[in-house]
């Protein structure tokens, strides 16, 4: 199948029509708008990445595990450090996106300048062609009118050749000659204008083909550039994910080295306060202390006047009732 090209598919039957050319220009304007939209998109994404990077950098400076120690503290320090590195990576990504957007902007401006020169030249040719066509059609109209005037004068002269006197015949002959000369001059001007229009049309046709080839080349470059820009943009985003994962992997490796038992022992060795529990608090009877203040307490067992130990609880269904104040055997002090 033969490839289609601009130069073969954007002509018009009317010589003054610029419909095909205008269709190409409209398409190129739409393409320019697409370039600007992608450019603005990348700039906006760069701003988002920059804001995220700055917020992440600020977050990495916050206190996180300040009171921790040993292996977990080291892991948390790595966690903060790699968070900071991720933020710097996103900051670099934002700058890379701005650089790519600037390249696209330069490309768009370059195509704009090139198109502007071609369009100005083609607009001048279109104007020249339209002006010459109008002039040619006017000269044709004049030529046709002069031919009709010539024919009328000749017919009048022939009709009156036998009836008019010599003076009238001379007058009619003179008029016929004048109309003939005028018709010949109009014919010459009309023929000249047609030739000039033909030359202008040929020049315009050649330039139209050139402009179509230039515009088609620009369109190829534009599509290829936009495709590569978006592809590169996605590569940068993918690389950022890889970079972030590598930085986070450092945190995971550090966490693998986090030894729970080692941290416990580190804390114990650093902050230990003693290895013996406090002595039990013994019961001291207030009255016994008054009667025999010097007598040492020999046993924590309560005096015989106190109740014995509480009975061992049994199942709820046994419904045991422990001793209460109403119990006749209950006594706090035995006299």
Secondary structure as the mmCIF struct_conf table of DSSP 4:
data_model
#
loop_
_struct_conf.conf_type_id
_struct_conf.id
_struct_conf.beg_label_comp_id
_struct_conf.beg_label_asym_id
_struct_conf.beg_label_seq_id
_struct_conf.end_label_comp_id
_struct_conf.end_label_asym_id
_struct_conf.end_label_seq_id
HELX_LH_PP_P HELX_LH_PP_P1 UNK A 2 UNK A 4
HELX_RH_3T_P HELX_RH_3T_P1 UNK A 6 UNK A 8
TURN_TY1_P TURN_TY1_P1 UNK A 9 UNK A 9
BEND BEND1 UNK A 13 UNK A 14
TURN_TY1_P TURN_TY1_P2 UNK A 15 UNK A 16
HELX_RH_AL_P HELX_RH_AL_P1 UNK A 19 UNK A 60
TURN_TY1_P TURN_TY1_P3 UNK A 61 UNK A 61
BEND BEND2 UNK A 62 UNK A 62
BEND BEND3 UNK A 65 UNK A 65
TURN_TY1_P TURN_TY1_P4 UNK A 66 UNK A 67
HELX_RH_AL_P HELX_RH_AL_P2 UNK A 70 UNK A 159
TURN_TY1_P TURN_TY1_P5 UNK A 160 UNK A 163
BEND BEND4 UNK A 164 UNK A 164
HELX_RH_AL_P HELX_RH_AL_P3 UNK A 166 UNK A 256
TURN_TY1_P TURN_TY1_P6 UNK A 257 UNK A 257
HELX_RH_AL_P HELX_RH_AL_P4 UNK A 260 UNK A 271
BEND BEND5 UNK A 275 UNK A 276
HELX_LH_PP_P HELX_LH_PP_P2 UNK A 277 UNK A 283
HELX_RH_AL_P HELX_RH_AL_P5 UNK A 286 UNK A 291
TURN_TY1_P TURN_TY1_P7 UNK A 293 UNK A 294
BEND BEND6 UNK A 295 UNK A 295
BEND BEND7 UNK A 300 UNK A 301
HELX_LH_PP_P HELX_LH_PP_P3 UNK A 302 UNK A 303
TURN_TY1_P TURN_TY1_P8 UNK A 304 UNK A 305
BEND BEND8 UNK A 306 UNK A 306
HELX_LH_PP_P HELX_LH_PP_P4 UNK A 309 UNK A 313
HELX_RH_3T_P HELX_RH_3T_P2 UNK A 316 UNK A 318
TURN_TY1_P TURN_TY1_P9 UNK A 325 UNK A 326
BEND BEND9 UNK A 327 UNK A 327
TURN_TY1_P TURN_TY1_P10 UNK A 328 UNK A 329
BEND BEND10 UNK A 332 UNK A 332
#
